[in-house]
């Protein structure tokens, strides 16, 4: 599971079967100091996170697990972060 920030939304008129109702967002992965750690990515959002929300997301095979049948996605937001504490 990774920490990230929702930085935008993607609108697509043509989608694969199963993705027609899924919200797709632009996500910036962050370290625990909330600094960007790599490139941005697209993720399915099952939580309804707003723009600017701090979230937890999964990548790879685990990203498809919330869906039945599994969808062809690489990243999925699985939680909205209210607060966290980190000490280096």
DOPADREN-238974 format. One record per atom (N, C-alpha, C): residue in three letters; x, y, z. Coordinates in steps of 0.001 Angstrom, whole numbers, plus 524288, in hexadecimal, padded with zeros to 5 digits. Layout:
<nodes>
ALAXYZ ...
</nodes>
This chain:
<nodes>
UNK8034C7FB7580000 UNK800008000080000 UNK80381804D380000 UNK801DB808C87FD25 UNK8050580D7A7FC89 UNK801CC8124F7FDDE UNK80476816787FF58 UNK8020381B7880081 UNK8020781ECC7FB97 UNK7FDCE8219E7FA9C UNK7FD87824EC7F5FE UNK7F9B3829617F6BC UNK7F9A482CEB7F2F2 UNK7F624831657F30B UNK7F346831BB7EDD8 UNK7EE228326E7EE1A UNK7EB01833057E95D UNK7EBFA8387D7E73C UNK7EDE0838D67E261 UNK7EF1983DEE7E022 UNK7EBCF83F417DB5D UNK7E83383BD17D9F6 UNK7E4D583CFC7D581 UNK7E1548386B7D427 UNK7DDDA8394F7D05A UNK7DA45835407CE8C UNK7DB00834717C8BB UNK7D9B482FCE7C6F6 UNK7DA0A82E707C171 UNK7D48882D707BF71 UNK7D33782FE37BB1E UNK7CE3682EF07B88D UNK7CF4F82BE77B38B UNK7CCAB8277F7B2F0 UNK7CD57824497AE43 UNK7C7FC822897AC59 UNK7C6D28239D7A77D UNK7C1BC8221B7A552 UNK7C19381C6B7A3C9 UNK7C5FC81A3E7A233 UNK7C637814C17A09C UNK7C965811CF7A4AE UNK7C6F780DBA7A6F5 UNK7C99280AB77AB0C UNK7C8BD804EB7AA1E UNK7CC2F801CB7AC5B UNK7CBA07FC1B7AC1C UNK7C6D07FA677AF2E UNK7C48B7F5F17ADD3 UNK7C0297F3EA7B0DB UNK7C1AF7F3367B699 UNK7BE5A7F4FA7BA13 UNK7BF687F4C17BFAC UNK7C1817F9DA7C1D6 UNK7C3CD7FD177BE77 UNK7C5EF8021D7C039 UNK7C23D806B57BF2B UNK7BDA7805A27BCE7 UNK7BA21809E27BB6E UNK7B87780D327C01D UNK7B7CE80ADC7C4A0 UNK7B5E680DBD7C932 UNK7BA3980F297CD0B UNK7BF0A80D9A7CBF1 UNK7C35880EAC7CF92 UNK7C57B8142F7CECD UNK7C687816C87D322 UNK7C90381BF17D30E UNK7CEE481B1E7D286 UNK7D14E81DE17CEDA UNK7D6F281D797CDFC UNK7D96A822AE7CF96 UNK7DD74822737D2DB UNK7DFF88272E7D4CE UNK7E5CF827217D38F UNK7E81282BC07D39E UNK7EDB682C6F7D315 UNK7EFF482CAB7D894 UNK7F3F1829887D98D UNK7F5ED828C77DED1 UNK7FBCA829C77DF01 UNK7FD8D82CA67E308 UNK8031E82D9A7E3DC UNK804F182A667E891 UNK808268265F7E7CA UNK80A468236E7EC3A UNK80DC3826EB7EFA0 UNK80D70826327F4C5 UNK81052829727F87E UNK8135D826187FC4D UNK8178B828637FE8E UNK81A1A825D5802F6 UNK817558279C807EF UNK81922825E280C81 UNK816688274581158 UNK8172882CEB812F8 UNK81AA982FC181058 UNK81B26835688112C UNK817DF8386D80D2F UNK814938359B80A54 UNK81116837A58064E UNK8140383A52801D3 UNK818998382880079 UNK81B93839F57FC00 UNK81AD28360E7F78A UNK81A40837F67F2AE UNK819A0834607EE39 UNK81E47830A57EDD2 UNK81D2A82BAB7ECB2 UNK8216B827D67EC69 UNK8222F8259C7E6F3 UNK81E65826437E37B UNK81F09824537DE21 UNK81AE1826B57DAAC UNK81A52824A97D60A UNK816AF826BB7D233 UNK81105826327D404 UNK80D9D8295C7D1C5 UNK8080E828EF7D2F1 UNK805C6824347D024 UNK8013A8227C7D1F0 UNK7FEC081DF67CF93 UNK7F8D881E8D7CFB0 UNK7F63B81B467CCA9 UNK7F08C81B1E7CC96 UNK7EEC4816B97D027 UNK7EA87817B17D30D UNK7E88D813B97D6A3 UNK7E29E813C27D6AB UNK7E05280F277D73A UNK7DAB280EC47D815 UNK7D9B38106F7DDB9 UNK7D56E813417DE93 UNK7D42D815377E3D0 UNK7CF14812C97E5A7 UNK7CF6080F497E975 UNK7CAAC80CD87EB99 UNK7C8E080F897F098 UNK7CBC2813987F24E UNK7CA8A816347F73F UNK7C7AE81B577F698 UNK7C7DE81DA67F1FA UNK7C582822CA7F130 UNK7C8E6827367F338 UNK7CE08826917F31B UNK7D1AB82A837F509 UNK7D15182F7D7F1C9 UNK7D173833F37F467 UNK7D139839087F1CB UNK7D6A583AA27EFEB UNK7D6CB83E6B7EC5E UNK7DBD48408A7EAAB UNK7DEB8842AF7EF6C UNK7E3BD841747EFD5 UNK7E6E7843367F43A UNK7E6E883F817F8D4 UNK7E3C283B597F8A3 UNK7E37F8379B7FCF9 UNK7E8798345D7FD62 UNK7EA068333D80225 UNK7EE4E82FAA80341 UNK7EBF882A308037C UNK7EE2D8268A80088 UNK7EBCF8215880005 UNK7EFE581D0D80070 UNK7EDFE8184680135 UNK7F1338139B800C8 UNK7EF95810D17FBCF UNK7F36880ECA7F8EE UNK7F22180C0F7F41F UNK7F566807217F391 UNK7F347803937F086 UNK7F5E67FEA67EF48 UNK7F7497FEA97E987 UNK7FB617FBCA7E83B UNK7FCE17FB297E2C1 UNK7FD447F5597E183 UNK7FD3E7F42E7DC79 UNK7FDF17EED17DABA UNK7F91A7EB7C7DB86 UNK7F9EA7E6887DC6C UNK7F59E7E2C37DCEF UNK7F1C27E44B7E13E UNK7F3BC7E66A7E58D UNK7F0687E7E37E9EB UNK7EC937EC347E87A UNK7EDDB7EF607E4A2 UNK7EA697F3A37E300 UNK7E5507F1A07E0AF UNK7E5647ED157DE4F UNK7E0B87EAE07DBE0 UNK7DD497E7E77DFC1 UNK7DF257E6BF7E45D UNK7DC487E38B7E81E UNK7D70C7E5BB7E9ED UNK7D63E7EAE17EA7F UNK7D1227ECB97EC4C UNK7CCB87EBCC7E861 UNK7CDF37EA437E3AD UNK7CA087E9D57DF8E UNK7C8CE7E4207DE54 UNK7C3D07E3147DD6B UNK7C2257DDD07DBF5 UNK7BEE17DE237D707 UNK7C0C77DC5A7D2A1 UNK7C5D27D9DD7D1B4 UNK7CA3C7DDE87D1C3 UNK7CF1E7DC267D283 UNK7D38D7DFCC7D294 UNK7D3D37E30E7CD8F UNK7D50A7E8167CE34 UNK7D57B7EBA87C9C0 UNK7DB2A7EC357C816 UNK7DC1B7ED9D7C335 UNK7E17E7EE447C14D UNK7E3B47F39B7C2DB UNK7E4F67F4347C7E2 UNK7E71E7F9247C9D0 UNK7EC537F8197CC7F UNK7EF967FC317CCCC UNK7F4B87FBBC7CF42 UNK7F4FA7FE477D49B UNK7F13C801CF7D5D5 UNK7F14C804737DAE4 UNK7EBB4805887DC9A UNK7EAD2805527E1C0 UNK7E5A28062B7E3E5 UNK7E615808CB7E93B UNK7E32680CFF7EA03 UNK7E2F080F8D7EF1F UNK7DF7D80C377F2A5 UNK7E18180AD67F740 UNK7DE9F807667FACA UNK7DD3180A007FFF4 UNK7DF5F80E9580127 UNK7DE208113880618 UNK7DF4F81709805B0 UNK7DC5281A2480892 UNK7DD5581FBD80925 UNK7DFF48207680E73 UNK7E4618232B80E92 UNK7E762823DC81360 UNK7E561828C081637 UNK7E3BA8281181B11 UNK7E21882C8781E43 UNK7E6D882F00820E1 UNK7EA4C82BB8822F0 UNK7EED682DAF825C6 UNK7F2C58293E8263E UNK7F7BB82A88826C7 UNK7FBB38269F827E0 UNK8002D8292B82AC0 UNK8032A8260782DA0 UNK807BD827DF83063 UNK80C74824DA82E66 UNK810A4827B482D5A UNK815608254282B65 UNK819FE827B382E24 UNK81D798245583026 UNK8222B82636832B7 UNK826D28236B8306A UNK82A7B8266782E3C UNK82F178240F82BBC UNK8332A8227A82FA6 
</nodes>
